[in-house]
Amino acid sequence: MTAVVFDIGNVLLGWDPEAMYDARIGHDARRRFFAEVPIHAANVAMDAGAPFVATLDALAENHPQWRREIGWWRDDWIETLQPVIPQSVSLLRALRKRGVPVFALTNFGAETFELARAAYPFLDEFDRAWVSGRMGVMKPDPAIYAAVEADSGLPPGQLLFTDDRAENIAAAAARGWRTHLFDGPEGWAARLVAEGLLTAQEAAP
């Protein structure tokens, strides 16, 4: 039995915080903001388990000149998570209809994942979801892949994993997972057909 493991960001949903800030304060101011405020480092910390609101409030205290912009990350974060990638969602559903186990393995804050679930109900359609912020470990740490193997009871060779980041794919492949570097839903659909998990008709947009 093969189980299919999806990353979420930029596989099922776009994630582009820069676009939100560009729309609100313009490209040049956004570049200054990201250069002066370690907002992406804070996001990584939250993906690893740091609390969402407290982390951002502390960042605002340390960078008061950017308090408003840091507040947008806290209050309007869901606007960074778009658009839906419809064919990827269709592939998830087609696999489930065929009875293929479908999992999620994602670097995501525990609290922001709950916001995402409320906004995008298809995130509840996985058989299992492993979320780094809940686990306290992130891709590409081998420990997160080991946890999936242990929790699912499946050996590496029965896990087919797609992710948009090469380092995450390499870490999974090093454990013996079957992998696909996601660069669009068309290639992922073709891989699922080649694996015999879907027919071409089932994988069509």
Backbone torsions as a table, in degrees:
resi	resn	phi	psi	omega
1	MET	NA	132.4	174.8
2	THR	-102.1	135.3	169.4
3	ALA	-109.0	143.4	-178.7
4	VAL	-105.3	131.3	-175.1
5	VAL	-117.6	119.6	-179.5
6	PHE	-101.9	133.9	155.7
7	ASP	-71.3	165.8	-179.6
8	ILE	-108.6	-58.9	-176.0
9	GLY	-64.5	124.9	-178.7
10	ASN	66.5	14.2	170.5
11	VAL	-119.3	-50.6	175.9
12	LEU	-105.3	-28.8	-179.5
13	LEU	-138.0	136.1	172.7
14	GLY	-66.0	152.0	173.3
15	TRP	-137.9	110.5	-172.3
16	ASP	-146.1	74.9	179.8
17	PRO	-61.9	-29.9	179.3
18	GLU	-58.3	-37.1	-179.0
19	ALA	-63.9	-39.2	178.9
20	MET	-62.6	-44.9	-178.9
21	TYR	-70.6	-37.6	176.4
22	ASP	-57.4	-41.6	-177.8
23	ALA	-68.1	-28.2	-174.2
24	ARG	-94.7	-38.2	-174.4
25	ILE	-126.4	-1.3	179.2
26	GLY	88.8	158.5	-172.7
27	HIS	-61.1	-46.3	-174.9
28	ASP	-66.5	-44.7	178.8
29	ALA	-65.5	-37.9	177.3
30	ARG	-61.7	-41.6	179.2
31	ARG	-62.3	-40.5	177.3
32	ARG	-64.0	-43.0	179.8
33	PHE	-58.6	-49.4	-178.0
34	PHE	-70.1	-26.2	177.3
35	ALA	-75.8	-35.5	-173.5
36	GLU	-92.8	-23.7	-175.7
37	VAL	-116.4	125.4	-179.5
38	PRO	-78.2	58.1	-174.8
39	ILE	-69.1	-36.0	178.8
40	HIS	-70.2	-36.3	175.8
41	ALA	-64.0	-39.2	176.1
42	ALA	-63.0	-38.5	179.4
43	ASN	-65.4	-39.9	176.2
44	VAL	-61.6	-42.4	178.0
45	ALA	-59.9	-40.1	178.5
46	MET	-68.7	-36.8	175.1
47	ASP	-62.7	-26.7	179.0
48	ALA	-88.9	-1.4	174.8
49	GLY	123.1	-5.5	178.6
50	ALA	-66.6	147.8	-178.1
51	PRO	-68.6	141.5	-172.3
52	PHE	-66.2	-63.4	-173.5
53	VAL	-66.2	-45.5	-177.6
54	ALA	-62.9	-37.8	179.3
55	THR	-64.1	-44.3	-178.4
56	LEU	-73.1	-36.5	177.2
57	ASP	-64.1	-39.1	176.9
58	ALA	-65.3	-38.3	178.1
59	LEU	-63.3	-40.8	179.0
60	ALA	-64.7	-36.4	177.8
61	GLU	-64.4	-35.8	-179.1
62	ASN	-80.6	-17.8	-178.0
63	HIS	-134.7	65.1	-173.2
64	PRO	-61.8	-25.1	179.8
65	GLN	-68.4	-16.9	179.3
66	TRP	-115.6	22.0	-174.9
67	ARG	-57.8	-43.1	-179.0
68	ARG	-60.4	-46.5	-176.7
69	GLU	-67.8	-37.6	176.7
70	ILE	-65.7	-36.6	177.1
71	GLY	-61.7	-32.6	176.8
72	TRP	-62.7	-39.1	179.0
73	TRP	-61.9	-36.8	179.9
74	ARG	-73.6	-47.9	-169.6
75	ASP	-89.4	-27.7	-174.4
76	ASP	-121.0	23.6	-174.9
77	TRP	-53.2	-36.9	-175.2
78	ILE	-59.5	-24.5	178.9
79	GLU	-68.4	-17.9	178.1
80	THR	-79.1	-14.8	-171.8
81	LEU	-105.4	80.7	179.1
82	GLN	-169.5	161.3	0.1
83	PRO	-89.0	170.3	168.5
84	VAL	-62.8	142.4	173.6
85	ILE	-100.0	93.4	-165.8
86	PRO	-58.3	-40.7	-177.5
87	GLN	-66.2	-34.5	177.4
88	SER	-64.3	-41.2	176.9
89	VAL	-64.0	-40.1	178.0
90	SER	-62.4	-38.7	178.4
91	LEU	-65.7	-41.9	176.5
92	LEU	-55.9	-47.8	-177.0
93	ARG	-69.7	-35.7	178.1
94	ALA	-65.6	-40.4	177.0
95	LEU	-61.8	-45.5	-179.9
96	ARG	-63.0	-38.7	179.1
97	LYS	-63.0	-32.8	177.2
98	ARG	-78.7	-5.9	-179.6
99	GLY	85.0	15.0	177.6
100	VAL	-81.9	128.0	175.7
101	PRO	-61.7	134.4	-177.5
102	VAL	-126.8	123.1	-177.5
103	PHE	-117.7	163.5	169.2
104	ALA	-118.8	140.6	172.5
105	LEU	-134.5	109.7	-167.4
106	THR	-140.2	141.0	167.1
107	ASN	-83.2	107.7	-170.8
108	PHE	-157.2	138.7	174.2
109	GLY	-65.3	147.6	179.8
110	ALA	-60.7	-43.5	-177.3
111	GLU	-76.5	-38.9	178.7
112	THR	-69.0	-28.4	175.9
113	PHE	-64.4	-35.9	176.7
114	GLU	-66.9	-38.3	174.6
115	LEU	-61.7	-42.1	-179.8
116	ALA	-65.0	-41.7	178.8
117	ARG	-60.4	-40.4	179.8
118	ALA	-65.9	-35.8	-177.9
119	ALA	-82.4	-30.2	-173.9
120	TYR	-130.6	85.8	-173.6
121	PRO	-59.3	-20.5	178.8
122	PHE	-63.0	-17.0	177.4
123	LEU	-68.5	-11.0	174.6
124	ASP	-91.2	3.5	-175.7
125	GLU	-89.9	-4.0	176.5
126	PHE	-71.8	149.3	172.5
127	ASP	-68.1	-36.5	175.4
128	ARG	-148.7	147.2	175.4
129	ALA	-130.4	123.3	174.6
130	TRP	-102.6	118.1	-172.3
131	VAL	-117.5	123.0	-172.5
132	SER	-57.7	-40.5	-177.8
133	GLY	-63.5	-26.5	175.5
134	ARG	-79.6	-30.1	-171.1
135	MET	-92.8	-22.1	-176.9
136	GLY	74.8	20.6	177.5
137	VAL	-148.8	144.9	-172.8
138	MET	-123.6	153.8	164.9
139	LYS	-62.5	140.6	8.8
140	PRO	-98.5	26.3	177.5
141	ASP	-60.3	126.6	-179.8
142	PRO	-54.8	-25.5	-177.2
143	ALA	-63.2	-30.8	-178.3
144	ILE	-72.5	-34.8	177.1
145	TYR	-70.7	-38.1	177.0
146	ALA	-62.1	-37.1	179.1
147	ALA	-64.8	-40.3	177.5
148	VAL	-62.4	-45.0	179.0
149	GLU	-59.2	-47.1	-177.3
150	ALA	-66.5	-44.9	-176.4
151	ASP	-70.5	-36.6	-178.5
152	SER	-81.4	-23.3	-175.7
153	GLY	75.1	14.8	-177.7
154	LEU	-106.8	140.3	176.3
155	PRO	-74.0	160.1	-176.2
156	PRO	-53.6	-39.4	-176.3
157	GLY	-67.9	-10.5	177.8
158	GLN	-101.4	10.1	178.7
159	LEU	-112.5	121.0	177.2
160	LEU	-109.1	116.2	-167.2
161	PHE	-119.8	133.0	172.1
162	THR	-120.0	139.4	-178.3
163	ASP	-154.2	152.1	-179.0
164	ASP	-89.6	-3.5	-177.7
165	ARG	-109.3	125.8	-174.5
166	ALA	-61.6	-36.0	-178.2
167	GLU	-67.6	-31.8	177.6
168	ASN	-71.9	-38.4	176.4
169	ILE	-65.8	-43.5	-178.8
170	ALA	-62.2	-39.7	-180.0
171	ALA	-66.4	-38.5	177.3
172	ALA	-67.7	-44.1	-179.8
173	ALA	-61.8	-34.4	179.5
174	ALA	-64.0	-23.1	177.3
175	ARG	-90.9	-4.2	179.4
176	GLY	99.6	6.6	175.0
177	TRP	-69.5	150.2	167.8
178	ARG	-82.3	137.6	-168.8
179	THR	-136.6	157.6	175.1
180	HIS	-144.4	119.1	176.5
181	LEU	-76.2	114.6	-173.8
182	PHE	-76.7	121.3	173.1
183	ASP	-130.1	21.1	178.9
184	GLY	146.4	154.1	-176.3
185	PRO	-68.9	-23.0	-178.5
186	GLU	-65.0	-46.5	179.2
187	GLY	-65.4	-37.1	178.2
188	TRP	-66.4	-41.3	176.6
189	ALA	-60.2	-43.9	179.9
190	ALA	-62.4	-38.5	179.1
191	ARG	-65.2	-41.4	179.4
192	LEU	-65.1	-35.7	175.4
193	VAL	-67.9	-44.1	179.9
194	ALA	-61.5	-31.8	178.4
195	GLU	-78.0	-7.6	-178.8
196	GLY	78.8	15.1	-177.7
197	LEU	-87.2	-26.5	176.4
198	LEU	-137.6	154.4	168.9
199	THR	-83.3	164.3	178.1
200	ALA	-59.7	-37.2	179.0
201	GLN	-66.0	-42.4	-179.7
202	GLU	-66.4	-29.8	-176.7
203	ALA	-90.1	-5.3	-177.1
204	ALA	-69.0	147.9	178.6
205	PRO	-62.7	NA	NA
